[in-house]
Amino acid sequence: MLEQLTPILASKKALVGLGIVLFWVLAASIGPFLVPHDPLHQNPDAINSGPSAKHWLGTDDVGRDLLARIIYGARRTLILAPLSVLIALMIGATLGLVGGYFGGTVDELVMRLLDAFMAIPTVLLYLIIISSLGASALNVVLAVAIGGVPGIARLVRGLTLDIRTREYVSAAKLRGEGALYIMFLEILPNARGPIMVDAMLRVGYAVFAIGTLGYLGLGLPPPLPDWGNMVQRAHAFIFSNAWGVLWPALAISSFVVGLNLFVDGWQQINRRYRG
């Protein structure tokens, strides 16, 4: 355990990033029990007010507490973003393993299918899926997951093409092991490093994607808070109450930056240790 933590402790960049990520994880986990305000309660006497002793981050256009809404929004976002990446990882890793291991016609079919999805701009793909299925938490997860599959599949395919030539894979074939055993118990575990790094980065991209969909009105349905929807709703009042835009936008950007700092610092120190 200590050996796994050493690279993180040796990198200030990784520590800063980890601190930001843990802040939001804790906010999503215990924040709702500490915030005194209901994120759905409307107070007509405190519409578009700035930070105060009662409302630390201010209120929105119908008098709802921004701190409560950001914390509850963190809970939803930090559940749905990793879930979408997990689904994309399962589908993409399977496609990449199958294409890279079998090669030939199978690989060609898999790659052409992925190329078809990659030819569609990611945001447009999200819009097509959610417009067809309707806006809901499940459909947002599905859209973000489908958008992430091609990139993961290509990464895993490239790793599989390299690992399948290793001696331990040849030994498994000589033992008579089946293709599924070799792909998931020989190749995949030995490719887990780059896959884990990519998956962590994709969680940040998923948070950004969920925020983008919320801003476009295709994200998580109201009235429950969503960072992207909060920005979209507040931008109409940006000149009278910039706080409504600032706080949710800062929440999205800080989490994504924190996650990227953590992964970048982790990679740098790991390269240094291996060198």
C-alpha positions in Angstrom: 0.0 0.0 0.0 2.8 2.4 0.9 4.6 1.6 -2.3 1.5 2.6 -4.3 1.2 5.9 -2.3 4.8 6.8 -2.7 4.6 8.2 -6.2 1.7 10.4 -5.2 3.4 11.7 -2.1 6.5 12.5 -4.1 4.7 14.7 -6.5 3.3 18.1 -5.5 1.2 18.2 -8.6 -0.4 14.9 -7.8 -1.0 15.9 -4.2 -2.7 19.2 -5.2 -4.8 17.3 -7.8 -5.7 14.6 -5.3 -6.7 17.3 -2.7 -9.1 19.0 -5.1 -10.7 15.7 -6.1 -11.0 14.5 -2.5 -12.6 17.9 -1.6 -15.4 17.3 -4.1 -15.8 13.7 -3.2 -16.2 14.7 0.5 -18.5 17.5 -0.4 -20.7 15.1 -2.4 -20.6 12.5 0.4 -21.1 14.5 3.6 -21.9 18.0 2.3 -25.7 17.4 2.1 -25.7 16.6 5.9 -23.9 19.8 6.7 -25.7 22.3 4.6 -28.7 23.9 6.4 -30.6 24.8 3.3 -32.9 22.7 1.0 -31.5 22.9 -2.6 -35.1 23.1 -3.9 -36.5 25.6 -1.4 -37.4 29.0 -3.1 -37.1 32.2 -1.1 -38.8 35.1 -2.9 -37.2 37.5 -0.4 -33.6 36.5 -1.4 -33.7 36.4 -5.2 -30.3 36.7 -7.0 -28.6 37.8 -3.8 -24.8 37.7 -3.3 -22.8 35.8 -0.7 -24.0 36.6 2.9 -24.0 35.1 6.4 -27.2 33.2 5.6 -26.3 32.1 2.1 -22.6 31.7 1.9 -22.4 31.6 -2.0 -25.6 33.6 -2.6 -28.9 32.6 -4.2 -30.2 32.0 -7.7 -33.1 33.7 -9.6 -35.8 32.1 -7.5 -34.0 32.4 -4.2 -32.5 28.9 -3.9 -29.3 28.5 -1.9 -26.3 28.1 -4.4 -24.1 26.3 -1.9 -26.7 23.6 -1.3 -27.4 23.3 -5.0 -23.7 22.9 -5.9 -23.1 20.3 -3.2 -26.2 18.3 -4.3 -25.2 18.7 -7.9 -21.7 17.3 -7.0 -23.4 14.2 -5.6 -25.2 13.6 -8.9 -22.3 14.4 -11.2 -19.7 12.4 -9.3 -21.9 9.3 -9.4 -23.0 9.6 -13.1 -19.6 10.5 -14.5 -17.7 7.5 -13.1 -20.6 5.2 -14.0 -20.6 6.4 -17.6 -16.8 5.8 -17.8 -17.2 2.3 -16.3 -19.8 1.3 -18.9 -17.7 2.8 -21.7 -14.7 0.9 -20.3 -16.4 -2.5 -20.2 -17.7 -2.1 -23.8 -14.6 -0.4 -25.2 -12.1 -2.8 -23.6 -14.1 -5.8 -24.9 -14.1 -4.5 -28.4 -10.4 -3.6 -28.3 -9.5 -7.0 -26.9 -11.5 -8.9 -29.5 -10.2 -6.8 -32.4 -6.5 -6.8 -31.3 -6.4 -10.4 -30.3 -8.1 -12.0 -33.4 -7.0 -9.5 -36.0 -7.9 -9.9 -39.6 -11.5 -9.6 -40.6 -12.7 -9.4 -37.0 -10.3 -6.5 -36.3 -11.4 -4.8 -39.5 -15.1 -5.0 -38.6 -14.5 -3.6 -35.1 -12.4 -0.7 -36.4 -14.8 0.3 -39.1 -17.6 0.3 -36.5 -15.6 2.5 -34.3 -14.6 4.8 -37.2 -18.3 5.3 -37.9 -18.9 6.5 -34.4 -15.8 8.7 -34.4 -16.8 10.3 -37.6 -19.7 11.9 -35.7 -18.7 14.9 -33.5 -19.0 14.0 -29.9 -21.4 16.7 -28.9 -23.6 15.9 -31.9 -23.6 12.3 -30.9 -24.8 13.2 -27.4 -27.5 15.4 -28.9 -28.7 12.6 -31.2 -28.9 10.0 -28.5 -30.6 12.2 -25.9 -33.0 13.8 -28.4 -34.0 10.3 -29.5 -34.3 8.8 -26.0 -35.3 11.9 -23.9 -33.4 13.7 -21.1 -32.9 11.6 -18.0 -30.0 10.5 -15.8 -29.9 7.1 -17.5 -29.8 8.5 -21.0 -27.1 11.0 -20.1 -25.0 8.2 -18.8 -25.7 6.1 -21.9 -24.8 9.0 -24.2 -21.5 9.8 -22.4 -20.6 6.1 -22.3 -21.2 5.6 -26.0 -19.2 8.7 -26.8 -16.2 7.3 -24.9 -16.2 3.7 -26.3 -14.2 4.4 -29.5 -11.3 6.0 -27.7 -11.1 3.3 -25.1 -11.4 0.5 -27.7 -8.6 2.0 -29.8 -6.3 2.2 -26.8 -7.0 -1.4 -25.7 -6.6 -2.7 -29.2 -3.1 -1.1 -29.5 -2.1 -2.5 -26.2 -3.4 -6.0 -27.2 -1.5 -6.0 -30.4 1.7 -5.6 -28.4 0.9 -7.9 -25.5 -0.4 -10.8 -27.6 3.2 -11.4 -28.9 4.6 -11.8 -25.4 5.9 -15.2 -24.2 3.4 -15.7 -21.4 0.6 -15.4 -24.0 2.2 -18.0 -26.2 2.6 -20.2 -23.1 -1.1 -19.9 -22.3 -1.9 -20.9 -25.9 0.4 -24.0 -25.5 -1.4 -24.9 -22.3 -4.6 -25.0 -24.4 -6.2 -21.9 -22.8 -9.2 -20.5 -24.7 -9.4 -17.0 -26.3 -11.5 -15.6 -23.4 -9.1 -16.7 -20.8 -6.1 -15.3 -22.7 -7.9 -12.0 -23.4 -9.3 -11.3 -19.9 -6.8 -13.1 -17.7 -3.5 -12.7 -19.5 -3.7 -9.6 -21.7 -6.1 -7.3 -19.9 -4.3 -7.4 -16.5 -1.0 -6.6 -18.1 -2.6 -3.6 -19.9 -4.2 -2.2 -16.8 -1.8 0.6 -16.2 -2.4 2.7 -19.3 -6.1 1.8 -19.2 -6.5 3.0 -15.6 -4.8 6.3 -16.4 -7.0 6.8 -19.4 -10.1 6.0 -17.4 -9.3 8.5 -14.7 -8.9 11.2 -17.3 -12.1 10.2 -18.9 -14.0 10.8 -15.6 -13.0 14.4 -15.9 -14.1 14.5 -19.5 -17.4 12.9 -18.5 -18.0 15.6 -15.8 -17.4 18.3 -18.5 -19.7 16.4 -20.9 -22.5 16.2 -18.3 -22.1 19.9 -17.6 -22.2 20.7 -21.3 -25.4 18.7 -21.8 -26.9 20.4 -18.8 -26.0 23.8 -20.2 -27.7 22.8 -23.5 -30.8 21.8 -21.7 -30.3 18.1 -22.4 -28.8 17.0 -19.1 -30.3 15.9 -15.9 -34.0 17.0 -15.7 -34.9 19.7 -13.2 -35.7 20.6 -10.5 -32.8 18.6 -8.9 -29.5 20.6 -9.2 -27.0 20.0 -12.0 -23.9 22.1 -12.4 -24.4 22.6 -16.2 -28.0 23.5 -15.8 -27.2 26.0 -13.1 -24.8 27.8 -15.4 -27.4 27.8 -18.2 -30.1 29.2 -15.9 -27.9 31.8 -14.3 -26.3 33.2 -17.4 -29.4 35.3 -18.2 -28.7 37.2 -15.0 -24.9 37.4 -15.2 -24.8 41.2 -15.1 -27.0 41.4 -12.0 -25.7 38.3 -10.2 -22.5 36.8 -11.6 -22.3 34.5 -8.6 -24.9 32.1 -10.1 -22.6 31.5 -13.1 -19.3 31.7 -11.3 -19.8 29.0 -8.6 -21.0 26.1 -10.8 -18.6 26.9 -13.5 -15.8 26.9 -11.0 -17.0 23.6 -9.6 -16.8 21.9 -13.0 -13.4 23.4 -14.0 -11.8 22.8 -10.6 -12.8 19.1 -10.5 -11.5 18.5 -14.1 -8.3 20.4 -13.5 -7.7 18.6 -10.2 -8.2 15.2 -11.8 -5.8 16.1 -14.7 -3.2 17.4 -12.2 -3.4 14.2 -10.2 -3.1 11.9 -13.3 -0.3 14.0 -14.8 1.7 14.1 -11.6 1.2 10.4 -11.1 2.5 9.6 -14.6 5.5 11.9 -14.3 6.7 10.4 -11.0 6.0 6.9 -12.2 8.2 7.5 -15.3 10.9 8.9 -13.0 10.7 5.8 -10.7 10.9 3.4 -13.7 13.8 5.4 -15.2 
